[in-house]
């Protein structure tokens, strides 16, 4: 059974097109902020994740995972795009760019399936991700660290 917080995380399910877009952008903004503790609050206390080959349970594991992730993925910038929605579920596709300690740049592509509780917290997240080594000159995500500017192209406009 999902543990609930006393506060909600709008927009709440059931989602329509506009509310799903808002939810996707809020998730993108949170991840681009790279604050593991803050990002973890968007998930239920007992949220279940599959991220690549890792299976996580609960905010504490999510926060620890994100700390490890952003310690090794430098200059991280992410774009998410709504793929589909229904009821309390949203599917997104995404790409993010980052480099490792040696300076090798990557573009990571993936898909996520999300399920939300009645308070709008994510209870389930399944992520499938592939990494592609790229040259620094092939990078497409050049905004300053943090939130993607509204005028910056999305995945479809970038041909991704």
C-alpha positions, 0 to 999 in steps of 0.5 A: 500500500502506498504511503501518502503525504499530507500535501499533494503534488499537482497536477493530480490524476486523472491526467488530461493532455495539458496536465500531463504536459505540466507533470512532465515539465515539472519532472524535467525541471526537478531533475535538471535542478540536480537536488537529490533530496528535493527530487525524491520528494516527488515520489511516494515514501514507498515508491518502486523504481526500475532504472536500467538494471537497478531496482529501488524502493523508497525515497531513501534509496532514490535519493542515494541513487541520484547522489551517485548518478550526479557525482559521475554524470557531470554537466547533466542536462535533460529533456523529457517529452510526453509520449502518452497518458491515461488515468494515473499513468504517463509515459515519456521519452527523454534524452540527456547529455553529460560527461564522465570524469575523463571528459567523454560526452554521452547522450543517454536516450530512454523511455519511462513509464510512471504511475501516480497516487491520488496525491500526484506523487509518483508511486512507480517508475520504470526506466529503460536507458541507452548511452551513446558516446558523442563528441563535445561538438555533437552536443545539442543541450547548451543552456546554463545548468538548471532549468531548460529555457522555455525557448530551447527546442525539445526532442522532436524539434531537435530531431531526437 
